Amino acid sequence: MLAILDHIDGILVFPLAGRARDSVRPGMRTTTFKRETLVAYEVDESSGELVVNILGLFHGGQDWEAALGADKDDSQAGE
């Protein structure tokens, strides 16, 4: 459990090191933990400060694109 938290702390230090996934959700990035767990997060610099929001942890074959793409559609509905 502590190892995943250390990995997330690393994201906070180097947030732009993850792979950009703007096609799934604007501003979203992903990185992997121990080759089986995907960490999805977004980086927001709009306030002048760097804010990292962890969107989810997905293990194995979970369909993270569908899960996070649904959130994207919901947020666009209110625009």
N, C-alpha and C positions, 0 to 999 in steps of 0.2 A: 504493500500500500504506500509506503513512504517513497518508493522508487518512482511511482507515477507522479507524486507530488513534487519530487525533485525535477522530473522532466517538465512539469508545468512551470516551475520556477525558472527553468531555462528558457521557456517561451517568453516569459516576462522580461528576461535580459536581452534576448535577440528575437523580437516578435516577427520581424520580416524574414526570418530564416526559413519559415515554413513555405510550402508550395501554395501559390495563389490559386484560388478556386472561384474566381469571379463568375464563371459560367453557372455555378450552382447558386451562389449568393454573393452579391457585391461586397467586397471587403473581406471575404472569408479566406482563411488559409488553413492548411492541414499539415500535420506532421505525424509520424508514427512512433509508437513506443513498443519496443521489443518485437517488431515486425508483425504483430497481430492486433494491436490496438491503435486505432486512428483517433487523434485528438483534433477536433474541429474548433476553430476559434476565429474571432474577427478582431481587427485592429481598427480603432477609431481615433483619429487625431483631430477631429473637427472642433474640439473645445480648446485646442492649443496644447493639450496634454495628451500623452499616449495612454490610451485605455485599451486593455485586452479583455475581451469577453469570451469565456470558454462556452462554446455552443453545445458540445457533447463529446462523450467518449464512446466509441463504437468498436466492438470486439468481433474478430472473426469475419464472418460473411454478412454482417448486418448491412442493410441498405441505407447507408448514411446520406446518400444523395437524395433519395426520396424523402427521408425524414426532415432534412434541412431545406429541401426545395419546397416542401409544403409550407414551412414557416415563411419562406420568401414570398410565396403567392399570397399568404394571409396579410403580410405587411404591405403589399402593393395594392390590396383591395381598398385600403383606407385612403389612398392618395387621391 
